[in-house]
Amino acid sequence: MTMSKVLTITVPSYNTEKYIDECMPFLIDNRIVEDIEIIIVSDGSRDRTVELANKWQTRYPQSIRVIEKENGGHGSTINRGILEATGKYFKVIDGDDWVKTDNLVKLVDFLKNNDVDLINNPYFEHDEVTNEETLMMKLNIKSNFINDYGSIIENIKIPPMHTVTYRTKILKDNNIRIDEKMFYVDVEYITFPLPFVKTQVYLDFPVYVYRVNSGTQSMTIGNMVKNRAMHLAMLKHELEFIKILPSTTAFSVKKVLYQRFSELVLAQYVIDLSIPNKKQREREIKEFTDFLKAERIDKNVNMLMISKILVKTSGKIIFPAVKFRSLVQNNNTWRNVERQVLNVVKRMKK
């Protein structure tokens, strides 16, 4: 397929009528409107999402396409976006988030004049409660310099999907597809293409603005307990992906993928330890620990030490902290403290 645009922006949208008219104006700018395509993928929306999106398509038919499909989850909208993309580069902007327009213009200008597989930018987290914006993933590496990916990955690790722009050819040629009808598949989206990435660039200006603390996101602990089977399935798929990496994959890439998997192990233990019913909690933790031991995760030299300790102790080492958190998580002061701690940790991920 001929790449007719510089950048494809896929906008996954499920019942986003409240946000679509907020999101779209930030994506449209006369300086780049001819260089981008925006694919709004309605994932079986039951509200006015499609109606409102069609109005934007009518205003900018050269740049906006609206696709309606049956509900298949966030992963299905990204898969459809990859399939339909005609841009040389590919980025995902969720329908309830937005961008810094001037910085999006800067990104497109860079993409027009450079050739690279993976672009990382910092991003903002916008707190729905306080309206504060916090800059995330500001990396201590040279900006605007194209790197060999294998030599730089240990400095950047694997940032969230809000930082990522891929060369579309990598996604299409390697048939990158992520799980459908599941939460947490952003992990797959940011990791599955990495064995095929050869070059990377860090641009030090933030593009994406990510809405947090809305109370409805899948990452709240109550929702994660409810959807824990999906998180576990994603974790297992991620392990299978790592185990069959192409032989050409750089050792540094494999090492960082195992470190990211280590974080998933920690998250799964936190989720399982948060199950209210004691018998069910103990049973699921035992099953998870047995699975990890069978995979010799606690013996893997590439795994982070915290995850090895969790496997050896069946998660008991962090149970007091998880229990304390469950008692105070609805306290506003605690939520603010936790948010600050998470922000510091994310800034430290270099």
C-alpha positions in Angstrom: 0.0 0.0 0.0 1.3 3.4 -0.9 1.9 5.6 2.1 -0.1 8.7 1.1 0.1 10.5 4.5 2.9 11.3 6.9 1.1 10.2 10.1 -1.9 8.0 10.8 -3.6 8.8 14.1 -6.0 6.0 15.2 -8.6 7.2 17.7 -10.2 4.3 19.5 -13.6 5.4 20.6 -16.2 3.6 22.7 -19.1 5.8 23.9 -16.9 8.9 23.7 -19.6 11.4 22.9 -18.6 13.4 26.0 -15.1 13.8 24.7 -14.9 13.6 20.9 -15.6 17.3 20.4 -12.9 18.0 23.0 -10.3 15.6 21.4 -10.6 16.5 17.7 -9.9 20.2 17.7 -6.4 19.5 19.2 -5.6 17.1 16.3 -6.7 19.4 13.5 -4.3 22.2 12.5 -4.0 23.9 9.1 -0.2 23.4 9.3 -0.5 19.6 9.1 -4.1 18.9 8.1 -3.0 17.6 4.7 -0.2 15.5 6.2 -2.2 13.4 8.6 -5.1 11.0 8.5 -7.2 10.5 11.5 -9.1 7.2 11.7 -11.8 7.3 14.3 -12.7 3.7 15.1 -16.0 3.4 16.9 -16.0 0.1 18.9 -19.7 -0.6 18.9 -20.5 2.7 20.5 -24.1 3.0 21.7 -24.2 6.8 22.2 -23.7 9.7 19.7 -20.0 9.0 19.1 -20.5 8.1 15.4 -22.8 11.0 14.8 -20.4 13.5 16.2 -17.4 11.8 14.5 -19.2 11.9 11.1 -19.5 15.7 11.5 -15.8 16.0 11.8 -15.3 13.7 8.8 -17.7 16.0 6.8 -15.6 19.1 7.7 -12.2 17.4 7.0 -12.9 14.6 4.4 -9.2 14.7 3.3 -8.0 13.9 6.7 -10.7 12.1 8.8 -12.3 8.7 8.3 -14.9 7.2 10.6 -15.1 3.4 10.9 -17.9 1.6 12.7 -17.4 -1.9 13.9 -18.8 -4.4 16.4 -17.5 -4.1 19.9 -14.2 -6.0 20.2 -12.2 -4.0 22.8 -9.4 -1.5 22.7 -7.1 -4.0 20.9 -9.5 -4.5 18.1 -9.6 -0.8 17.4 -5.8 -0.6 17.2 -5.7 -3.7 14.9 -8.3 -2.1 12.6 -6.3 1.1 12.6 -3.1 -0.7 11.6 -5.0 -2.5 8.8 -6.5 0.8 7.4 -3.5 3.1 7.9 -2.0 4.8 4.9 0.5 7.0 6.9 4.2 6.3 7.0 4.0 6.5 10.8 1.3 5.4 13.2 0.1 6.7 16.6 -2.8 5.9 18.9 -4.7 8.7 20.6 -7.6 7.4 22.7 -10.9 9.2 22.1 -11.1 10.5 25.7 -7.5 12.0 25.6 -6.0 14.7 23.5 -2.7 16.3 22.4 -0.6 19.5 22.6 -1.3 20.8 19.1 1.8 22.8 18.6 3.9 19.8 19.6 1.9 17.5 17.3 2.9 19.9 14.5 6.5 19.6 15.6 6.3 15.8 15.6 4.8 15.7 12.1 7.5 18.1 10.8 10.1 15.8 12.2 8.5 12.8 10.6 8.3 14.5 7.2 12.1 15.0 7.2 13.5 11.9 8.9 13.4 8.1 8.6 13.2 6.1 11.9 11.4 3.0 13.3 10.3 4.3 16.7 9.8 7.7 18.1 9.4 8.4 21.9 8.1 11.6 23.4 7.3 12.5 27.0 3.6 13.0 27.8 1.4 14.8 30.3 -1.0 13.1 32.8 -4.1 15.3 33.4 -5.7 14.6 36.8 -9.5 14.8 36.4 -9.9 15.7 40.1 -7.3 18.5 40.4 -6.9 19.5 36.7 -3.2 19.4 37.3 -0.9 18.3 34.4 2.2 16.3 35.3 5.0 15.8 32.8 5.9 12.1 32.5 8.8 10.2 30.9 11.2 13.0 30.5 14.3 11.0 29.6 17.9 11.9 30.3 19.1 11.1 26.8 20.0 13.2 23.8 16.9 14.6 21.9 16.5 14.6 18.2 19.3 12.1 17.7 18.6 8.8 15.8 19.9 5.9 17.9 20.6 2.2 17.2 17.7 0.7 19.2 19.6 -2.2 20.7 22.2 0.2 22.2 19.7 2.6 23.7 16.8 0.5 24.9 18.3 -0.1 28.4 18.4 3.7 28.9 14.7 4.2 28.0 13.3 0.8 29.0 9.7 0.4 27.6 7.7 3.6 28.2 3.8 3.7 28.1 2.0 3.7 24.8 1.3 7.5 25.2 5.0 8.1 24.3 5.1 5.8 21.2 4.9 6.5 17.4 5.9 3.6 15.1 6.9 3.3 11.5 3.7 1.8 10.0 5.6 -0.6 7.9 6.9 -2.4 11.0 3.4 -3.0 12.2 2.1 -4.1 8.8 5.0 -6.2 7.5 5.3 -8.2 10.8 1.5 -8.7 11.1 1.4 -7.0 14.5 -1.9 -7.9 16.1 -2.9 -7.6 19.7 -5.6 -9.4 21.7 -9.2 -8.4 21.3 -12.0 -8.3 23.8 -9.5 -7.7 26.6 -8.1 -4.9 28.7 -4.4 -4.2 29.3 -3.4 -4.9 25.7 -1.5 -1.6 25.5 1.4 -3.7 26.9 1.2 -5.9 23.7 1.0 -2.9 21.5 4.2 -1.4 22.9 6.2 -4.6 23.0 5.2 -6.9 20.1 6.9 -4.6 17.4 10.1 -4.2 19.4 12.1 -7.2 17.9 11.8 -5.5 14.5 12.8 -2.0 15.6 16.3 -1.0 14.5 16.4 2.7 15.0 14.9 5.0 17.7 14.7 8.7 18.4 13.7 10.6 21.5 12.0 14.0 21.0 12.0 16.0 24.3 8.6 17.7 23.7 5.4 16.2 25.1 2.6 15.4 22.6 0.1 13.2 24.3 -2.2 14.3 27.2 -3.5 11.3 29.2 -6.6 11.6 31.3 -6.2 9.9 34.8 -8.1 9.7 38.1 -11.4 9.5 36.3 -12.5 6.4 38.4 -13.6 4.5 35.4 -10.3 3.3 34.0 -9.4 -0.4 33.9 -6.3 0.4 36.0 -8.1 1.2 39.2 -7.5 -1.6 41.7 -11.2 -2.5 42.0 -11.5 -2.9 38.2 -8.3 -4.8 38.0 -9.5 -7.3 40.6 -12.7 -7.7 38.6 -10.8 -8.2 35.4 -7.9 -10.1 36.8 -8.3 -13.0 34.4 -7.7 -10.7 31.5 -4.5 -9.3 33.1 -3.3 -12.9 33.7 -4.1 -13.9 30.1 -2.2 -10.9 28.8 0.7 -11.7 31.1 0.9 -15.2 29.7 0.7 -14.0 26.1 3.5 -11.6 26.9 5.7 -14.5 28.2 5.0 -16.6 25.2 5.9 -13.7 22.9 9.3 -13.3 24.7 10.0 -17.1 24.6 9.7 -17.2 20.8 11.5 -13.9 19.9 13.3 -14.0 16.5 16.9 -15.1 16.7 17.9 -11.7 15.4 16.5 -9.9 18.5 19.3 -8.0 20.4 20.1 -9.4 23.8 19.4 -5.9 25.3 15.9 -6.0 23.9 15.2 -9.4 25.3 16.5 -8.3 28.7 14.3 -5.2 28.8 11.3 -7.3 27.7 11.9 -9.6 30.7 12.1 -6.6 33.0 8.8 -5.3 31.7 7.4 -8.8 32.2 8.7 -8.6 35.8 6.5 -5.5 36.3 3.5 -7.5 35.1 4.3 -10.2 37.6 4.4 -7.6 40.4 1.1 -6.2 39.2 -0.6 -9.6 39.1 0.5 -10.3 42.7 -0.9 -7.0 43.8 -4.2 -7.8 42.0 -4.5 -11.3 43.4 -3.6 -10.2 46.9 -6.4 -7.6 46.7 -9.1 -10.3 46.2 -11.5 -10.0 49.1 -12.4 -13.6 49.6 -9.5 -15.3 51.5 -9.9 -18.8 50.1 -10.2 -17.6 46.6 -7.3 -15.2 47.1 -5.0 -18.0 48.4 -6.1 -20.4 45.7 -5.4 -18.0 42.8 -2.1 -16.9 44.3 -1.0 -20.5 44.6 -2.0 -21.2 41.0 -0.1 -18.1 39.8 3.0 -19.0 41.8 3.0 -22.6 40.5 2.7 -21.3 37.0 5.7 -19.0 37.4 7.8 -21.7 39.1 7.0 -24.1 36.3 8.3 -21.5 33.9 11.4 -21.1 36.1 10.8 -17.4 36.4 12.4 -17.3 39.8 15.6 -18.6 38.1 15.7 -16.3 35.2 18.7 -14.0 35.3 16.9 -11.3 33.3 14.0 -10.9 35.8 14.0 -8.1 38.3 14.9 -9.2 41.8 11.5 -8.1 43.3 9.6 -10.5 41.1 11.9 -13.4 41.9 11.3 -12.7 45.6 7.6 -12.5 45.0 7.6 -16.0 43.4 9.7 -17.4 46.2 7.4 -16.0 48.9 4.1 -16.4 47.0 3.7 -12.7 47.3 3.7 -12.7 51.1 6.4 -10.1 51.2 4.1 -7.3 49.9 0.8 -8.5 51.4 1.0 -6.0 54.4 1.5 -3.1 52.0 -1.4 -4.3 49.7 -3.7 -4.7 52.7 -2.8 -1.3 54.0 -3.5 0.2 50.6 -6.9 -1.5 50.4 -7.9 0.2 53.7 -6.9 3.7 52.8 -7.2 3.8 49.0 -10.4 5.9 49.1 -8.9 8.5 51.4 -8.1 11.6 49.4 -4.9 12.3 51.2 -3.7 8.8 50.5 -4.7 9.0 46.8 -2.7 12.2 46.4 0.4 10.6 48.1 0.1 7.5 46.0 -0.2 9.6 42.8 3.0 11.5 43.8 4.9 8.3 44.5 3.8 6.8 41.1 4.9 10.0 39.3 8.3 9.8 40.9 8.7 6.1 40.0 7.7 6.8 36.4 10.2 9.6 36.1 12.9 7.3 37.4 12.3 4.8 34.6 15.2 5.6 32.4 
